[in-house]
């Protein structure tokens, strides 16, 4: 049996970065080539999209939904899309949590693009947006992360504010400097492990860590937008995720963990690229159908609106200055008649559902 790893300068057995280990093993470098290649393909495809919001909205909502599900915050696609389209103030708490994830991701993205750096303050701002409070960095011992499958405590996080802040400052330096010549995708695995091990907040550490992943890829110019849906892979391989995190902590076994994260990015990028292409193809087909209508109702802005939102209201068309309220109502009814949309009334709310987009996202998630 291997002995537990005892670092030279432990903070609750958590050493400072960079790790004292060979991160660029032959197996890691071999997987790195595959991961980097598909990620570059995804980035190139996203750069060519005329309206990135169409794909980004779908991907971010999937990411937000599944990232929250990892924390046992479960909602449905239907409730989520209705809440996004609704003008009602009160929504189901689980739906609100998912929407908070989306807002936190956008907040972090804005700060990273504005400052060209990913700092502790940005991480705190992301967590505040997620949890809708200002509890900030822990000043007391936090919860001990537990493997949901086994009930096993993974590790004991640092238990005082100074230690946590020292570790976060070290993590911030590691994120934003390149003292050692390590590829960003390898560093991503190290960063994710270290952040989750620091566990700096009372709540929201897992979701904050998953947002940091995609923001780091944007920061390092591996993606231009948050075009990555990583939570799906973690859900599908949850037991391996927790097991390998724990092995780094107990045995300093980095190779398996880095390989896991590289494969997660590879498979996720492949999935995201395929989903993106299907959404764009669906939109192109819908455009052709709408363009053949008499009288002519097609505009590019109208088609974009139909695919930026799964649930559409008259207000979406009016707010985008596509048409007046009366004409917008006529457009939506005509689109229902030709099978592009489906009408649904929920309480006082009138929705038109882009059923093909809804079915694509919902069913594609199962494969």
N, C-alpha and C positions, 0 to 999 in steps of 0.2 A: 504494500500500500504506500502511495506517495505521501511524503510529508507536506503539511500546509506550507504555503509560500510565506516566508517572513522577510519583508523588504528591509532595506537599510534604514529608511526613515518612514516608519509607518504612521499613518493617521487612521486609527482603528483598522490597521492592516491594509490600508490603501496607500500605495506609494505614489510619489509625484511622477509626472510625465516628463520625458518620454519613457516608455517601458524598458526595463533591462532585459531584453529578449531579442532574438532574431525575428523580425517581423516580415522579412522578405525571403521566405523559404522558396524552394523551387515550386512547390505546389501552389503557394500564394501567387507567385509571379505568373504561373500558367493560367490560373483563374482570373487574374487581374486583366490579362489581354482580352479575354472573352467579355468580361464585364465592361471594360472601357469601350470596347467596340460597339456594343449594343446601346450603351448610354450615349455615345456620340451620334448614333443613328437616330435615337429619340430626340436629342437636342436639334439635330439638323432638320428633322421632320417638323418639329414644333416651330422652328424659325420660319418655315415656309407658310404657316397657316395665316390666312388673311385676318381671321378674328380668333385670337387665342382664347378668349373668354369662353367660347363655345365648348372647347375641350376641357379647359382648366376647371370650370364650374363642376362638370361631371366628375372629374378625377378628385378634386378637393373634397367634394361631398362624400364620395366613396371612402376616401382616406379618413375623413373626419368621423364618418359612421363606424368604420371598422377599428380605428384607433380607440374610439370611445368604448367599443364592444370589448376590447381587450381588458378594459377596466370595469367590465360588467355593466356598462351603460348601454342598454339595448333599445333601439328604436327601429322603425320600419322605413323603407324608402318612401312609402306613401305619406306617412306622417311628416317626414322630413321635407318633401317637396311641397306639400300643402303649407307647411309653416313658412317656407321661404317665399311662397307666392302670396301668403295671406297678409292682410293689414290688421289682423287681430293682435292685441298686445300680449295676451296670455297664451302660452303654448305649453305642451307637456314638458316636464323637467328634463326628461331624457333627450328630447328634441332640442331643447335649449342648450344642453351640454354640447351636443354635436355642432350646433350653430356657433357656439362659443369657440370651439376648436377651429372652425373655418376662419372666424374673425381674428383669432390669435395668430394663425398662420399668416394671414394677410398683414397683420400688424408687424410681425417679425420680418416678413419679406420687405415691407416698406423701409424699416429701419436698417436692414442689411444693405439694401440698394442705395439708401441715402448716405450711409456712413462707410460703406465698403469694408466693414469689419463686423465680427460677431462677438459682442461683449457680454459680460455678466449682467449689465444693466438691461441689455436687449432680452436676455434669457428671463430675467425677472419680469420684464414687461409682457413677455409671451405668457408666462404663468399667471400673471394678474388678469390678463384678458381671458384665459381659460377658466379660472376659478372665480372671476368676478369679485375678488377681494384683494386687500393689500397686506396680507399676512407676511409676505416676503420670505426671506431666507430664514430657515429654522433657527431658533434660539434654544430649543430644547431637543432631547432625543426624539427621533421620529419613528414612524412605524417601520417594522422590519419586513423588507420585501419577502413575500412567500410565493413559492411555486404553487399555482392553483391546482395542478394535477396531483401533486404529492403532499402538499401541506408543509413541505420542508422550508425552513428559513434559509434564504439564499446567502445573506450576509448581514452584519450589523453596521449600519451607516455611521459616519462620524456623528458625535453626539453634542457638539458645541459650536456656536456661531463662528468663533475665530478659526477653528480648524476647517469648517466648511468654506469660509471665505478665502482662506489660504489655498485650499484645493481648487476653488473656482478661479482664482487668479492664475494659478498654474495652468488650469485647463484653457483659460482665455488666451494665455501666451502661446500654448501649444496650437490652438486653433488658428491664430492669426500670424504666426511666424513659421518660417521654413528653415530652421537651423539644421535639421537633419534632412537629407534628401529622400524623403519618403513620399510615395504617390498619395494624393489626397484621398483616394478610395480606401487605401489601407488605413490612413489616419482617421477616416470616418468611423471605422470599426473601433479604433482605440478611443475616439471621442465619445462614442455612444456608450461603450463599457464604462468609461470613467464618470460620465455624467450620471448614469443610473446608479453607480456605486456610491457617488457622493450623496445622492438622494437629498438635494438641498432644500426641498420644500415639504411642507406638511402634507400637501396633496398635489396631484397633477404631474408628478415626476415622469411617469411613463409617457404621457401624451406630449409633455414639453420636450422630452428627449427625442420623440419621433418627429416633431416639428424641426428641431435642431438639425436632424439628419438631412432633410431636404434643403434647408436654408444653407447648410454648409456646401452642398453641391452647387447651389446658385452662387455662393460667395466665391467658389473656386472655378467658376465659369464652366462647370461640367453640365449645367442646365441653365437656361435663361429664365425659366419660370418653374414653379413647383409642379412639374410634370412627372410626378412619381408617386406611386400608390403602394407604399412599403408595408403598411399594416396588414394587408391581405396575406402576405407571405408569413409574417410573424404569427398571425392567427393559425395558419395551416401548419406551422412548425413550432407551436408554442412550447412544447416540452423540450425540444432541442434548444430553443432560444434560452430558456431558463437554465438548462443543464450546462450549456457552454459558458454562459455568464458566470455560473458558479465555479466552473473549472478554472477560469482565469483567476478568480479570487483565491481559490484554495491551492492551485497547483502552478500558477503562472503559465498556463497552457494557452498561448496566444494563437497558434496556427489554426486550430479548429474553429476558434471564434471568428477570426478574420475571414477564413474560407466561407463560413456561414453567412457573414454579412455581405461578402462579395457576391455570393450566389443569390442572396436576397435581392440585391440591387439588379443583378443580371435578369433574374426571372421576372422581377417587378417591371423593369424597363421593357422587357419583351411583351409582357401583358399590357402595359400602358400604351405602347406603340400600336399594338393590335387594336385595342379599344379605341384609340384616337382615330385610326384609319377607318374603323367601322362607323364612328360618329360622323366623320366627314363624308363618307360615302352615303350615309343615310340622308344627310343634309343635301347633298348634290341631287339625289333622287327626288327628294321633296321639292327642291327648286324647279326641277324639270316639270313636275306635275303641276305646280302652281303657275308656272309661266304659260302653260297651255290653256289656262282658264279664260273664259270670256264672261263678263268684261274683265279686263286686265286688272289684277290686284297685286301682282308681284312687284316687290322691291327688295333689294338686297337687305335693307334694314329690317324688313318684315321677316325674311327668312332667318336672319341672324337671331332675332328676338325669339322665334319659335324654337331655336336650338340652344339658346343661352339659358332658358328656363324650361323645365319639364312641365310644370303647371303654369298656365298663362292666364292672365286676367286682362280685361280691357285696358286697365290702367297701365300695363306694361307697354302697350302700343301707343297710348296717349303720351305717357311720360317720355318715350323715345322720339316723340314728335313725328311719328309715322302717319298718324291720321287723327281726326277729331273723334270724340267718343262715339257718335252715331255711326260714322264710317268704320271705326275699329270694330264695333259690334257686328256690322255687316261682314267685314272681312273674316272674323272668327266663325261666324255661322257658315259662310261659304267654305271655309277650310274644314269645318266639321262635315259638310255635305260630301266633300271629295275624299274623306277618310284620313286627312292629315291629323286632325284633332278629334277629341271626344269630349263632349260636354258633361260636366258633373256639378251638381249643386250641393254644397255642404253648409248647412245652416243658412246664413245670409250671404254666403260667399258663392260666386259663380266662377267656376274654373273651366278651362279648356286644356285637356291633357294631351301632350305630344306622346301618344301611346307607343309609337315605334321607338322613340328615344327611351322612354320609360322601360319598355320590355328589354331593349338591348342592354341597358345598364344593369337592370335587375338580374337578368338571366346570365349575362356575361360574367357576373360576379361569382356565379356558382361553379365555373369551369376551372 
